[in-house]
Structures are given as C-alpha cells and as structure tokens.
Amino acid sequence: MRKPLISIVVPVFNEEKNISPLYGALYREWYMVERSSWLYHCSRLSEGYDFEVIFVDDGSSDHSLEVIKKLSREVDNVRYVEFSRNFGKEIATTAGIHACKGDACIMMDADLQHPVDILRQFITKWREGHEVVIGVRRRSKSDSLVKKWGGEVFYRLIRVISDVPVIPQATDYRLLDRQVVDEFNALPERSRITRGLIDWLGFKRGVIYFDADERASGEASYSVYKLIKLAVTSVISLSLFPLRFAGFLGLLIMAVSLPMGVVMLVDRYSSLGYEFTGSAILANIVLFMVGIVLVCIGLLAFYIEHIYHESQGRPMYIVRNKK
C-alpha cells in the first residue's frame, strides 16, 4: 500500500543560509528513531509516511533560488516554485498549497523559528481526526517588547470584531488535510490572509503549542510597515465591522442629540429654565444631521457588504462528507 504523502510548504525570501539547514533538520526528523522511555519502541516517520518539500521563491534577491535548485537536483523529494518577482508571503504560501500533492500539507517558515521536532505531533493530531492542526506560539525568543505588545493588542481586537473564530498567537505553522487543501484552492481572493481563509473554512481543528526558536540566520523581512499592513488586511478580510461602525456611531449620536433637541424645543416655549443659547441649539442641530449622515453611510455599508460577499465568489457552504 502507498504510504501517505506529507507536503511541506516553505515560502522563501532571501533565506539562502537557512534553506540547507532547514532541509537537513527535516530529513533528520523524518528518518531519526524515536525511542520511548520504557518500552524502547523504535519508530521513524519514514516508516509510515513519505514527504516532499516545496520551496516557493518569492523573488529573492540573494542566492536562495540557486541553493533551492541545487538541492532539488540532489534530492528527489524537493520541488520548487519560482516567482517572477516578489508577491509577498501570503501569495507564496498560497502557491505552495496549490502545488502540493500530499494527503496533508504542512506550512512552515524557512528561518527555523518553527521547531521541526514537533512535526510528529502535527501528524499525530491529523491521524486522530483533526483536519486542521494549528501551531500556536506561547512565546518567541526573538520578539521585541513592542512586537509582543502590538500582537497582544491586535489579537484582543480581532477576537472582538472578527466574524470567524480566531485563536490568539496562532501562526502559519499548521497542517491541512487534503480536503481542506482542495477547498482552500477553490477560494478566489487575491488580497488574502492565509490563516484567515483557513479559519473561515472551518473543519475540525486541533492545536499544538510551541516556543518559537531564534532566527537561524539573516534578518526578518517583515518590517513594522509590513506588519501593520498585514494587521489592516487581516481586519478587512476577517471582519466587516469597520464598514458597520459608521452606522452604529450615527445611531449613537442621534440617540443623544434627538432627546437633547426635544428638551431645547420644550425649554424655548415653556421656560424650563435651561436657557439654551442659539449656538447650543445650532450645535445640536448640526450634531443631529451628522448622525443622519452617518446612519446613511451605515446603510450604504450594508449594500457594500452584500457586494463584497458576492464579488468574493466564495462557496455558500463547505461539505466535509456526504453519502
């Protein structure tokens, strides 16, 4: 019988010094012997599974592509996708998922911050019936205080406004069953957050916690600007709350200004004793009109939301199984 194939997708951007060490770590993990403490049971991942590694070169300006091509000539289970220019990590990850042939696909970074020695745990979770296995970072040895604080604020915000469940500190280090891969490949979005789309798909999810290692070599390509852009894209792709916010704000303003206007009107003709000035009355009228405008914008937002959903072209539902 054919052994299940595990595809490992690795997006690459200027990682020439990390590619060979990463493949070496994967090879050792696949073929090394695991010994239990008292049964002395020996097992290798290679005994039950084949694996392939798909490197996606995202327009690297160093010698990453040459290293990948050399490795693919030397090793049969290494494949690669070469981009014509830099399209970004999300698109590179998507291209790797499109290219994978495995019964399951594991996504991981090229910088060795995602520990290779927990691959066995991902596969075990998958064999237990989880169709998506998510790597959740407990802590990272290389994150600055600002990045840690910013990540905490982002996840708190996204959990409140997101239309899909989001696990705090979830990473792109995750395993997808073949069915999830096929459904993911059917999604047409161009501006995409990979983990957000996977979360939207649903399916049975499992979690693996890990501590991120130090970056093996080089510097991270994600600048503060790219991280902010990623956060904004995540909010837009995972939630329509920003569109709806104007309408909610308009309703709140009207709820305050309308009773105040009634009080001003009654005071003007029945002398309640407040003696509102003309400027105060004018300000309240302007405030009420602003509320009306924002409510109208909110109504437009609902139409835009409908157009947004229709233009995405996503399937109306996902079927796990049928008879």
N, C-alpha and C positions, 0 to 999 in steps of 0.2 A: 504494500500500500504506500501511496505517496505521503511523505511527511508534510505537515502544514508548513507553509512558507510565511515567514515574518519579514515584511519590508520595513526597513529603517530609513526614514526620510530626513536628510540633513541639509537645510539651506546654508549656503556658504557665501560670505562676502569678506574678502581679504583675510583668509584664515589659513594661509599656506603652511604655517608652522604647526597647526593643530590637526590637520587632516590625517596625516600618517599616525600620530599618537592616538587619535580617536579610533581609527580602524583597528589599530593594534589592541586597544582596550576592548573593543567589541569582539574581536577574534578570540582573545583570551577568555572573555566572559562566556563565549559560546562553547568553547572546547575544553575549559578547565573542569576539574572534577569537584563536585560539591559533596562533602563528607558530613553526615550527621554525627552528633557527639557520641552516641552510644550504640546505634545500630551499624555504624560505619557503612551506611548505604552510599554507594557511589553513583552519581548521575551527571550527565552532561546535557546542556540544552541541545547540543547537536544530535543527541540520540533520539530526540523527539521532534525536532524542528530544523528546517533549513532556513537560512536567512540571506537577504540581499540588502545592500546599502545603496541608496540613491542619493548622490550628491547633486544639489542644484546650485550651479554657479550663477550668482546674481550680479553679473557684470563686474567681477573683481578686477582691481587694477594692479594686483600683485601677481604672484606666480601660482595662485590657488588652482587655476584650471589645469596648468601643466602638471601639477602634483596629482590632481584627480585623474587625469588621462593616463599618466604613468601607472598609477595604482590600478586602474581598470584594465590595463594591458597585462599586468602581472597577476591579477586576481579575477577569477570568473564571476564572482558574486558582487562585483562593484559596477554600478551603472552611473551615468551622469546625465544631467540636462544642462545645457549651456544657454544662457540668455544672451541676447544681442546687446543689452545694456542693463543698468541697474533698475529693476522694477520694484524693489522692496521685499522685505522678508515675508510678508503675508502672501504675496503673489508667488514667491519662490516656494513657500511651503505648499501652496495650492498645486503648483506644477508637479511637485514631488508626489503628492497624493494622487494626482491624475495619472502619473507614470507607474505607480506601484502595482505589482501583480500579486501581492501576498494575500493570504487568508486573513491577515491582520496587518495593520500599519502602525509603526511607532514613530512619532515625530520627536526630534531632539535637536539641540543646538550643537554647533561644531566646536565650541570653545571649552568643552569638557566640564562645564559647570553643572550639567545634568549628569549625575552619577550613573555610570554604566552598570555598576554592581546591583542595581535594583531592577534590571530588565526581567529577571526571573520572577519578581513579584508582579510585574505588569502582566506577564504571560499567565501566571497562576490565577490572577483575578479574572482574566479573559476566559480561561478554561472553566472557571466557576460559574460563568454565565453572564458576566458583565460585558456589555457591548462597547462601552466607552470607559476607559480607565484613565483617570486624571492625576497627573503629578502635581501635588500641592506643596509649595515651598514653605517650610517652617521658618527658616532664616537663611540669609545669604552672607557669606564671609566677605563679599566684595561690595555690598551695597553701602552707599553713604547714608548719613543720617537724614539728609534732605530727601533722598530717594525712598527710604523706608517710610518717612512721614508722609510723603506725597502718595505712596502706594496705599497706605492705610486710609487716607482721606478719600482717595479715588474709589476703593472698594466699598467703603461705607456709603458713599454717594450712589454708586452704581447698583448696590443692593436695594436702595430705596426706590429708584426710578426705573430700574430695568423691567422690561416686560417678560424676561426669561430668568430662571434661577441662576445666580452666579455664585461660585464658591470663592471666598476670599483667598488671595495668594495663589490661585490656580495658574498654572503655567501652560506653555505649548508642549511640554513634555507629557505626551499622552498616547494611549493606544486606541485604535479604532478597529472594530470588527469590519469584515469585508462588506457587510450590508450597509454599515454606516458610511464607509468609503464611497460606495456606489451612490448613496443618497446625497452625500456631500458633493460629489462630482456633478450632480444634476442641478446644483444651485448656480444661478447665472450672475450673481452680483460681481461687479468689477471693483468697487471700493469695499473691501471686506476685512473683517477681523476673524481670523480662522477659528479661534476658540469660541467666539460669539456665535458663529454659524453652527458649530458642533453642539453648543449648548441649546441652540434653538431646535435642532433636530430631535433632541430628547434621547430616547433609548435608555436602557438600564445602565446606570453609571456606578463605578467604583472609584475609590480614592486611594492613592499611595502618597504618604508624607515623606519628605526628604529634606536634607540640608544641602543647599547649593554650595558646590566647591568654589575655590578661587579660579578665576580665569587662567587657563593653562599658559597662554602666550598672547601677546598683542593687546590691543585696546578695544573696548566695546565700541561698535559702530553706531549704537543708539545714543544720540546726543539728547540734551534736555529738550530741544525743539522737537525732535522726533518722538520723544516720549509724550510730550504734551499733545502733539498731533495725533498720536495713537489713542490717547485718552479721549480726545474730542471725537474721533472716528468711532470709538467704542460706544460712547454715549449716543451718538446719532444712529448707529446700527442696532443697538440693543434696546433703545427706548425712544418713544415719540413724545415724552414728557416735555422737552423744550418747546415743541410746537404747541402743546396744550397750555403751557404756562401763561401765555398772554391772555387767554380766555379766562383762566382762573383768577389772574390778577385783576382783570377788568370787573369780574363779578364781585371781588372783594372791595374794590374801590366804589362800585355802585352801591354795595350794601352799606357802606359808611356814609357816602355823600347824599344818598336819597333821604334817609331819616333826618340828616342834618338840614337838608333843603326844606323838608316839611316843617321842622322846628323854626327855621328862619322865616318861612312864609307865615306861620301862625303868629310868631312874635311881631311881625311887621304890622299885622292888622288887629291883634288882640292885646298887645303890650304885655308880653310875658316878663319883660324886664331885662332881657339879654342885650337889647340894643345893638344888634349886629350892624357893622358898618357896610357901606356899599362895596368896599374892597373885599370884605369877607364873603359877602353874598356872591360877588363875581367869581372869586376863587373857588367857591363851592360849585358854581355852575360849570366852570371850566373842568373841575375835578370830575363831575358827573359825566360830562361829554367825553373826557379821556376814557372813563370807564366804558362808555358805549363803544368807542372806537376799538378798545382792546377786546371787548366781547365779540365785535365783528371780526377782528383778526383771529380770535379763537375759533369762530365758526368757519372761517376760511381754512384754518389749520386742520379741521376735521375733513374738509374736502381734499386738502393736500395729503392728509394721511391716507385717504382712500386711494388717491392716485399713486402714492408711494407704494402701497401694498400691491396694487395691480401691476405697476411697472417693474417690480422686482421679479415677477414671474415665478415665485416660489410655488411649489405644490401646496394644495389646500390642506393635505394631511400626509403623514408618513405611516406606512403599514409595516409592522415588524414581521408579521407572518399571516398567512391565510391558507385556507383549505378549499 
